[in-house]
Amino acid sequence: MTGAYFQRGFGLKEEVGPRLQAVKESDYSLRLGDLTFLLAREFGFCYGVERAVEYAYEARNRFPDRLIYLTGEIIHNPHVNQRLREMGIRFLRESDGDGPGLAAVRAEDVVIIPAFGVTVQEMQSLRDRGCVLVDTTCGSVLNVWKNVDRFSASGFTAVIHGKYAHEETRATASRTMRSPGGRYLVVRNLEEADVVCGYIRGQGDRTAFLARLAPACSEGFDPDRHLERVGLANQTTMLSSESLDIQERIRRALADRYGEEDLPQRFRAFDTICSATQDRQDAILALAATTAATRRTSPRWRPARSPASTSRTRRASSLRGASGTDPTAPPKRSRHPTGSPEARSRSGSRPARPPPTTRSARSSRPSRPCGACRWTDRGS
Ligand code: SF4
């Protein structure tokens, strides 16, 4: 079989489920001797990564004799990645940038696209090779892409809150290139957002602006023209309060420059933090009071080492004082532009799992379908 494209599973859920279940069962509190481990109610694999890992297992079963590649790490978890390697799945690009790259792929190979997707150019290159594609791009990432597509099609610059080198943000930014004249600018944090705001207000220096942000812009980005109409999106794992703050700062800058009445023609924003990320940020905030008390009473308190998205979640807790209030958080609002009940529905993600062989947890899938992420549309 060559040139096939899978976006759904292979009907092996029954077979694969128990293995994953073994990974998923875990208590939220674990006492070992005089040491107590407290776990947030939501943590670990999000529904998108869980699904991607499932598909990787299923792909191995479905294509036992094929060479199977992942375009990159399916999750920044060394135990999971090692397990996938042990299953014979290879990485086209390792986390350090090494790897054979797309050029190694042959028509008879299978390539798994991770939950955060690949760039438009990479997808085209893979399609051109005629290989079997197992696309696990998460519905919540597709939702961001949909918004960015709309921005580009209507002449708005996509300003993306994220890390410009992150795979998901690279993929999101690449979407703008599908429309003639499409462009993007990635801002990492509030400080960079303020540089953009200053320029919008006419206070910036063009050379300094480009010197700082050129690596995070589309080619030929002209801040004098391309900051006149702006649409906001974000990498789905960013700190949601920061994303909302950036949106608001840029909205105010555009209002200062062009007037409130002109904003509908100049500013668009969609909160595209995914529900799994939001659930984890909410859960860690709920745990913050407990851990603050623990820190006060236990000199042995240590946070676990974790990847960047988890660090952002932990940062959410650090922004919250022991009083349980977050002094930096903007007012709460719906994270979905439509405000529909479906869009507002968020639910249980499951606790995480350490390496598949040691612990497990509950499922992380939303209990109700989210209109934005189309989870149920894409099957499981
Ligand atoms: S968008 Fe959310 S649920 Fe989907 S893969 Fe990313 S973090 Fe996970």
Residues whose N, C-alpha, C, O or C-beta is under 5 A from the ligand:
A	BS01	SF4	C46 Y47 G48 V49 A115 C138 S140 V141 T236 T237 C274 A276 T277
